[in-house]
């Protein structure tokens, strides 16, 4: 369900209204409180289901909902700590269902981390909690995608001044391995090509503008190449993302958050998808937050969630084919 005071319910309803038209598309069910969904759109047809198996049958005619009751008030734009337990429980139930094979993939609506922290939540965010629920051994990697571009930021939510110190050869190698494996299994790219972005302008100008390319990034590229992965770089980031350059790789490893997100959101701001690689199950999410400022106004754009659901469905089919 994501944060009940955000736009998750609205965009889930809009996603259902769109996807139910596609008989060949992915069917989904929502783990949520039916009462709050009815409050968002009283005209919506909702069917409370008892198990995931009922979802596909009912999907064309009614939004299937597996009940997760809320204890607190639901006021758009105003999160209530009383609902935090239900938000966490919905995540846990979803993971249990994909782990048991009762669902093919997990799509998460945006959560409000500060509210969960106030309720005692001990994890930085969704991804870290999902890794914990997966058994603790998972090393998740964030992949962002839109038509025409896939990017992985090696460092994620760090102040820019801390990126250079946090950038490690092992982290680049691990992200590259995970990305290459996912491109093969989940995206049906048998021989994936990775491009690696430099950290500094002009790829460091042979050390004159920084030595991270020489001492950290290039050795990681060499390691990945030695493992049989097709990798190029480090390449100056300002020449890596135009249309012609994108024809020469399947995904780009970027050194920090905005280096990855800026080109993706420039290409397709409304339909970007966040995919968590490295988990034992498929997880996608829309590439935006709770949008408290427009919650309850009927203005939320569901394209990113729709793309996340479609991506999850496509990945599930490819993974099933790859795994036999």
N, C-alpha and C positions, 0 to 999 in steps of 0.2 A: 504493500500500500504506500510505502514512503511516508513522509510527514503529512498527517491528516489536514493540517492547516494550510498546506501548499497546494500546488496545482495538480498533484498526482492523480486525484480522483477524476478531475475534469478531463485531463488528457487521456486517461484510461478509457473513459466513456467515449471520447471522440475516436480513439483508436479502434474500439469495438465497432462503432458505427461505420468506420471505413473498412476494416478488415473482414467484416462479416459478408461483404459484397463479393469477396474473392473465394470461390469454392476450393481453389487449389492452394490458398495461402495458409499460414499458420493459425490455428485456433489457440486461444489462451483462456485461462481463468484467472480471476483476481482474488487474492487473499486480502479481504477487507471487511468492513462493517457495512452490510447492505443498507442500513438506515442512513448512513452518511452519504452513500451514493445516491439514494433516492432524494435526499435533501439537495444535492447538487443539480439533479435533473429529475423532477417528479414524473416526467413522461417516459423515462427509460424503462425498458422491460428487463427485469432482473430475475434470475432464477438461482436460488440458493442451492448449491450442490453439496452432496455428502462425500464425494470422492472425485478425484481428477478425471476418472474415466467418463464421467457424465458430460465433461466440458465440450467435447467435439460434437456430440449429438445435439446439444442445445444451442451451440454457438451462433448459428445463423439467425435464430429467433429471439434469443435472450442472452444478456451478459451473464455468464456463469460466475458465481461468487462463492468462494469457500469462506465461511464466516470467521472473522477475527474481531470480536467485539471490542469497542473502545470504552474506556472507563471515564475519560475526561470530556470536557466540552470541546466542540469542534467549531471554531470561529475562523473563517478565512483570514489568513495573514497574522494570526495570533496563536502560536504554538502553545500547547498545554502540556506541562510535564506529566500530567495524569495519563496521557496517551503513550508515553514513552515505552512502557512495558509491552503494550500491544504492537507497537512498531517493531520492537526487537523480536517479539514472538512470531510475527509474520515472516521475518527474515529466517528465523530458525525453522519454521514449518516448511518454508519454500526449499531450503537446503535439504531437509530430510526427504522431501518428495523427489527432488532430482537425484539424491543419493540412492534412493530405492528404485529408481527407474520409473516412477509414476508420472514424472514430467520429463520432457526432453531437455529443457533449458530453463534458466532463471533470468527474469528481466526485473530489475529493481527500479522503482520510482525514487526520486530524490528524497533523502532524509535531511533533517535539521540537526546537525551534530551537536550544537551547543545544548539543545534541549535534552538530548540523550546523555550528554556529559553530566548535566545537572541531576539526572536520574541514576547516575552511577556507572554509566557505560564506560568501559576501560580501554576502548580501541580508538585509534585515530579516525577511522571511518569505515564505510561499508566494506572496502576491499580487505582490510586487515581482519575484520570480523569474519568475513567469508573464508579467509585462509585459516583462521582459527577453527571454524566449524568444520572445515575440510580435513582437519587432523593435525594442523600445526606445521606440517612439513612442506606445505606449498610455498612457492616463491612467486607470488603474483607479479605480472607485468601488465601495465596499462597500454592497450592498443586503442587508438582513436582512428576512426575511418569515416570516409564519405566516398561517393562515387569518384574514382580517379586518384585517391590518395589514402594510404595507410601510414600512420606514424606512431612511434613508440618513444616517449620521453624517458631517458635513463634515470634522471633525477626528476622529481615531480614537484611537490609543494614545499619549495625552499625559497627563502629570500635570494635574489640574484647574487648578492655578494657572497653567499655561501656555496654556490654551485661548483666553482673550480675546486675548492677543497674537498667537496663531497664526491666528486667524480672519480670513480675507481675503475681500473682495468677489469677487475673481476665482474663488476656490475654490468659493464658493457658487454662482456662475453656472455654472461648469463642471460641478459636480455636478448642478445642476438640468437642464442641457441633456442630459447623459448619461442621467439618470433618465427624462426625458420621452421620449427616443428609444427607450429600452429598453421602457418601458411600451407604446409603440406597436408595436414590432417583436416583442418577446418575450412580451408579455402581452395582445396584441390589444385594447388600450384606445386607440381612435382619437383621442380628445381627452382626454389625461390631465390630471387636476387635482392640483396639488401644494399642500401646506400647508407653510409654513415656520415652524419654532419659534423663539421668541425665545431669547436667551441668558440674560437676567437675569429675576428675579422680576417679574411684572406687566408683562412686555415693557419693562422699564426705567423705567416711570412717567414717560414724557416726558423722560427724561434724569436724573431724580432718583436712580435706582438703577443707572445705567450708560448710556453713550452708544453702545454697540455696535449697538443696534437702529437708531438714527438715522444713524450714520456708516458702518456696514458692511452690515447685513442688509437694511434697507429699500431702499438703492440697488441691491442685488443683485436683490431682488424686482422692482423697477422695470425693470431690464434684461431679466429673463426675460419679464416681461409685454410689453415692447416687441417681443420676438421672437415673440410670438404664443402663448406658453405660458400656460396658465391657472394662476396662482399667487396664493395668499393669504398674508398674514402681514406681519411677524412676529407670531405669536400666543403668548400665555403658554403655556408647556409644560404647566402644571398643568390646563389646560382643553382640551387638544388630543387626548387619547387615550381619553376615555370613549366608550362605544358609540355614542351619538348623534353626537358630533363626528366620529367616523371615517366616518360616512356621507357626509360632504361633501368627501372627498378620496380620491385613489387611492394616494397615498404622501406621506410626510412627510419633509422635509429637517430634520435635527436638527443642533445645533451641536457636540455632543460625544458621546462614546461611550455613557456611561450614560444620557443623555437619550433615546437611541434604543433601547438594549438593555433598559432597565428595563420599559417598557410591553410590549415584545414578549415578554419572558420571563415577565411576569406573565400575559399572555393565554395563552401556550402554551409552557411551559418546555421540554417534551421534543421538540417537533417544529419548532423554528425552523430556518431554512435560511439559509446565507450564500451570496449570489450575487455574483460579481465582474462588474460592468458595465464597459464600455469596452475589453474585449479583443476580438480578432477571432474568438474562439470562445466557446462557452458553458462557464462554469465554476461549479459549485456545490460546497458542502461542508456537512457537519453543523456546527451552531453550538455546538460544544464542543471540548474539548481531548483529550489523550491518555489522561487518567484513569488514571494509573499506580497509584493507590491501589486500584483494583478490577480491574486487568488480570489475566487468568488465573483469575478467580474465577467466571466465568460470569454475572456480574450486569449486564453492560453493556446499556444500553437502546439499541436500534437505530432508534428512531422518527425521530430527526433525520436519520440517514443515508438511511433509506427515503424520507423527505420530500425530501431533496436529490436522490436519484435520480429520483423521480417529477417533481420540478420541472424537472430537466434535460431529461427526456424531453418534457415538455409544452412547454418553451421551444423545443426543437429542432423540434417539429412546427409551432409557431406561426411560427418564423423561416422555415422552409421554405415555409409558405403565404404569408408576407409577401414573400418574395424571389422567389416564383413558381417 
